[in-house]
Amino acid sequence: MLVISKRTLREFWEKHSNSQSGLLLWYQRISDSKFQNLNDLRQVFPSTDIVGNFTVFNVSGNNYWLITYIDYQYQTVFVRAVLTHAEYDKENWKNDVWFKNS
């Protein structure tokens, strides 16, 4: 799958260095795969959840959350946000315009 954009991941791990290995592993696995649906995706990422239209990945042992939009037809993953567990739990990200308009 094509990931848009790795830059968002890199910017996050530059602030949270402990997230780098988990995000790079996620990036490698998602880039090397062709998932047709959520069931296929959960074969590789079992703890993946759906929130609204977004697919949310648990990264680095539940320390970080990666929020994406996946277009299975075009094999594209759009990275919307990477959050610490504390940021995710506050649920403020659900109030962002990009979440409400999706």
Order of alpha helices (4+ residues) and beta strands (2+ residues): beta-alpha-alpha-alpha-beta-beta-beta-beta-alpha-alpha
